[in-house]
Amino acid sequence: MIATETVDRIALVVQRAGLSEQTLSALRESFRGVHFTHCMDEDIGEGVGAADPVHVSPGFKIYLVDGRSHCMRLTADPESATGLVLAELDPEASSYPLSDTDTGRSQTA
């Protein structure tokens, strides 16, 4: 399980420090029970079975991951989450959205 408060704390670290290998390393050290993955947001699949991000900030989104079975998969269920994907947004991409969810606050699933 990954609590909303944990996601909020992680998002604050990324907002302040930026999304980098150094930040990921520090997060892995500070949140030992959470598996972290970093990718570009455009690498996250869309369509059937795709989960919405639990947090959206300018520059990145956070998705929940369920790694309890053989394969990891995105999930919308914080109770089954074992990790997080920190998905970097490309500011050059035309699909870089700024919407009412880009508030820097976690969304409830």
Backbone as a ProteinNet text record, in pm:
[ID]
protein_1_A
[PRIMARY]
MIATETVDRIALVVQRAGLSEQTLSALRESFRGVHFTHCMDEDIGEGVGAADPVHVSPGFKIYLVDGRSHCMRLTADPESATGLVLAELDPEASSYPLSDTDTGRSQTA
[TERTIARY]
83.6	0	87.8	48.7	117.3	13.8	28.6	-66.9	-54.7	-164.8	-167.9	-64.6	-46.6	50.9	192.4	220.9	352.8	373.4	272.3	280.4	302.5	232.3	247.3	389.9	446.8	584.2	684.6	665	754	743.2	620.7	599.7	668.9	663.3	728.3	879.6	937.3	1081.4	1115.7	1037.7	1064.5	1043.4	941.7	918	1036.4	1092.6	1202.9	1336.9	1362.8	1494.7	1502.4	1386.8	1386	1390.3	1353.4	1349.5	1481.4	1566.4	1699.1	1738.1	1847.8	1898.1	1935.3	1987.9	2024.3	1899.2	1793.3	1667.9	1610.5	1610.7	1560.8	1639.4	1768.6	1854.4	1818.5	1798.1	1760.3	1622.6	1529.2	1395.5	1402.7	1482.1	1497.1	1555.7	1645.4	1706	1605.2	1525.6	1431.4	1303.7	1260.6	1135.8	1168.6	1235.2	1288.6	1183.9	1061.4	958.4	890.2	929.3	864.3	961	912.1	990.8	966.9	1074.6	1064.3	1109.8	1034.1	1069.9	1057.1	1149.5	1147.7	1136.4	1046.5	1033.8	972.7	961.4	891.7	742.6	660.6	516.4	461.3	519.7	471.8	494.3	578.7	600.8	493.2	409.8	299.2	188.4	140.7	36.1	-96.1	-176.6	-310.6	-411.1	-535.3	-641.3	-686	-738.1	-795.3	-689.3	-721.7	-631.9	-530.3	-523.3	-428.2	-482.2	-396.5	-436.5	-407.5	-488.4	-464.9	-357.3	-284.6	-186	-254.7	-186.4	-239	-191.6	-94.7	-43	4.2	-27.5	17	76.2	197.1	264.2	325.5	351.8	425.4	559.1	580.5	706.4	702.2	603.9	598.5	460.6	437.7	318.3	364.9	282.5	312.4	199.8	239.5	146.6	176.2	72.7	88	119.4	203.5	240	207.8	148.4	123.2	223.5	315.3	418	404.6	284	264.4	265.6	232.1	231.8	357.2	362	480.9	518.2	419.4	445.1	396.5	469.8	426.2	321.3	226.2	123.9	81.9	35.1	-17.8	-149.1	-177.9	-301.4	-357	-484.4	-548.2	-574.9	-536.5	-566.5	-446	-450.3	-338.5	-312.8	-416.1	-401.1	-311.7	-313.4	-232.6	-100.8	-77.4	43.6	167.4	271.5	400.9	510.7	478.5	578.1	514.9	602.3	558.3	638	570.4	637.8	639.3	757.6	772.8	791.1	685.2	682.1	708.9	819	862.3	784.9	736.8	666.7	767	750.8	837.2	779.3	845.4	790.7	785.9	860	860.6	744.4	684.7	577.7	449.5	376	250.2	143.7	166.2	67.5	92.4	180.4	208.2	88.3	0.4	-124.2	-108.9	-177.7	-196.5	-346.6	-392.1	-535.2	-560.3	-685.4	-719.5	-657.8	-606.8	-539.2	-393.4	-339.1	-199	-180.3	-229.4	-225.3	-112.8	-46.3	57.9	1.7	-127.6	-188	-228.9	-220.4	-260.2	-408.3	-446.3	-586.9	-624.5	-745.2	-789	-838.5	-800.9	-837.6	-973.1
-118.7	0	124.6	220.5	349.9	457.3	521.6	622.6	751	823.3	951.3	1047.1	1044.3	1132	1101.1	972.9	933.4	987.5	974.3	1027.9	1179.2	1247.2	1392.8	1430.1	1355.5	1383.8	1359.6	1251.9	1220.9	1328.5	1369.3	1473.6	1603	1637.6	1759.4	1752.1	1636.6	1619	1640.2	1579.1	1590.8	1734.3	1800.8	1940.3	2028.2	2002.9	2086.2	2049.9	1919.7	1874.1	1847	1830.3	1793.3	1642.3	1595.7	1452.1	1411.3	1346.2	1306.7	1175.4	1117	993.5	1018.5	1135.1	1169.4	1175.9	1235.9	1242.9	1103.5	1020.8	884	806.2	823.2	755.9	797.6	927.2	977.7	926.3	919.9	867.2	719.6	642.8	499.6	480.1	568	560.7	598.9	700.3	751.9	669.3	608.9	532	388.9	317.5	184.7	81.7	95.2	-2.5	22.2	129.1	167.9	144.8	77.9	58.8	179.1	241.2	358.6	325.3	373.8	363.5	501.9	534.6	664	638.7	710.4	702.4	832.4	843.6	956.9	926.2	1026.7	1004.6	947.7	985.1	933.5	783.1	724.7	580	503.8	575	512.5	485.7	363.4	327.4	394.9	405.6	461.7	357.3	377.9	288.5	193.6	80.6	-17.4	-64	-58.9	-106.2	-4.4	110.2	212.5	286.1	309.6	380.9	529.6	609.1	753.6	783.6	893.1	928.7	965.1	939.3	977.6	1116.1	1166.7	1301.5	1360.5	1487.3	1559	1692.1	1718.7	1846.2	1892.1	2019.5	2062.7	1987.7	1918.7	1847.2	1698.2	1649	1505.3	1461.8	1332.3	1267.2	1146.9	1107.2	989.1	887.7	765.1	653.5	547.6	476.7	365.5	237.7	152.4	24.3	-87.3	-194.7	-316	-420.7	-456.9	-554.9	-682.9	-712.1	-829.9	-960.7	-957.3	-1080.1	-1084.5	-1180.5	-1201.3	-1076.5	-1007.9	-888.8	-763.8	-656.9	-528.8	-469.7	-396.7	-330.7	-203.2	-106.6	15.5	-16.1	55.9	34.1	167.6	169	286.1	262.3	145.8	104.2	125.1	226.1	249.4	131.5	54	-61.2	-169.4	-182.5	-286.1	-231.4	-102.5	-40.8	-81.2	-118	-151.7	-57.9	25.6	115.9	230.7	316.6	435.8	451.6	499.3	543.8	695.6	751.8	896.7	922.5	972.6	990.6	1136	1157.5	1292.3	1342.9	1465	1527.6	1603.4	1593.3	1662.9	1801.6	1907.4	2042.6	2084.8	2017.8	2048.2	1982.9	1880.7	1806.3	1888.5	1878.1	1951.9	1895	1773.2	1710.3	1741.6	1837.1	1874.6	1950.9	1882.8	1947.4	2028.6	2135.1	2207.8	2212.9	2138.2	2129.9	2153.2	2139.1	2159.8	2054.2	1943.5	1842.8	1875.6	1972.7	2010.8	2106.3	2067.1	2154.2	2119.9	2004.9	1962.3	1889.7	1859.6	1783.9	1647.7	1548.5	1414.3	1407.2	1323.3	1297.6	1172.8	1166.5	1046	947.2	821.9	718.4	662.5
0	0	0	-79.4	-80.6	-52.6	61.2	106.2	23.9	15	-54.5	3.3	134.2	199.2	151.9	128.8	78.6	-61.9	-146.5	-283	-277.6	-189.5	-176.3	-135	-41	4.5	-107.1	-182.6	-294.4	-401.5	-432.1	-532.9	-491.8	-364.5	-315.9	-335.4	-307.9	-329.6	-476.3	-565.6	-709.3	-756.2	-705.3	-743	-704.1	-587.5	-538.1	-600.7	-616	-660.8	-810.5	-874.3	-1015.3	-1030.4	-1146.1	-1173.5	-1238.4	-1159	-1206.3	-1139.4	-1185.2	-1123	-976.1	-947.1	-809.5	-721.4	-772.7	-697.9	-676.5	-781.6	-769	-665.2	-664.4	-567.1	-424.3	-405.9	-273.4	-232.3	-326.8	-296.1	-258	-331.6	-299.9	-160.8	-122.5	10.7	119.5	93	193	205.1	94.7	91.5	50.7	138.8	109	68.9	111.8	78.5	-54.7	-124.2	-249.4	-365.5	-470.6	-592.6	-683.8	-732.9	-819.3	-960.4	-1057.6	-1198.4	-1259.7	-1348.5	-1417.3	-1567	-1632.1	-1777.7	-1827.6	-1957.5	-2017.3	-2014.5	-1992.2	-1984.3	-2114.3	-2225.3	-2353.9	-2367.3	-2279.5	-2280.5	-2203.5	-2129	-2056.9	-2157.1	-2161.1	-2257.4	-2227.5	-2329.2	-2316.2	-2358.5	-2320.2	-2364.9	-2256.4	-2297.3	-2205.3	-2106	-1980	-1875.5	-1828.4	-1892.4	-1850.6	-1728.6	-1633.5	-1512.3	-1528.4	-1465.3	-1461.6	-1357.4	-1375.2	-1273.5	-1142.1	-1031.4	-900.3	-860.4	-935.4	-909.1	-1041.2	-1062.1	-1181.8	-1137.7	-1181.3	-1156.7	-1287.2	-1300	-1419.4	-1426	-1535.3	-1554.3	-1529.9	-1453.1	-1427.5	-1378.5	-1391.1	-1337	-1255.3	-1159.8	-1079.1	-1097.5	-1129.9	-1146.4	-1040.8	-997.1	-904.5	-981.2	-922.1	-981.9	-883.5	-935	-857.3	-903.9	-816.8	-850.1	-771.3	-722.5	-637.8	-716.3	-842.8	-921.2	-1009.3	-1098.9	-1182.4	-1262.5	-1317.7	-1398.9	-1326.8	-1344	-1288.9	-1381.3	-1319.9	-1399.6	-1328.9	-1408.1	-1348.9	-1281.1	-1174.6	-1100.9	-1053.6	-1025.7	-966.3	-817.9	-768.9	-632	-540.3	-453.9	-362	-268.6	-238.8	-149.7	-210	-342.2	-407.9	-463.3	-448.3	-504.1	-424.9	-499.1	-440.3	-488.2	-585.9	-640.8	-715.7	-766.2	-838.4	-966.8	-1069.4	-1191.2	-1187.6	-1196.8	-1209.4	-1358.1	-1420	-1564.7	-1600.2	-1666.5	-1702.6	-1823.7	-1815	-1926.8	-2013	-2142	-2236.6	-2262.2	-2215.1	-2233.2	-2380.2	-2465.6	-2608.2	-2681.7	-2620.6	-2686.4	-2686.8	-2794.4	-2804.4	-2712.3	-2663	-2575.6	-2428.9	-2399.7	-2260.8	-2207.2	-2131	-2088.4	-1960.9	-1955.9	-1831.5	-1810.1	-1713.6	-1686.2	-1539.4	-1499.6	-1359.3	-1269.4	-1326.3	-1244	-1223.3	-1294.2	-1279.9	-1163.5	-1048.3	-931.7	-837.2	-861.5	-769.6	-650.1	-651	-542.6	-593	-507.3	-545.9	-566.6	-662.1	-688.5	-611.6	-563.2	-496.2	-600.5	-580.2	-676.9	-646.6
[MASK]
+++++++++++++++++++++++++++++++++++++++++++++++++++++++++++++++++++++++++++++++++++++++++++++++++++++++++++++

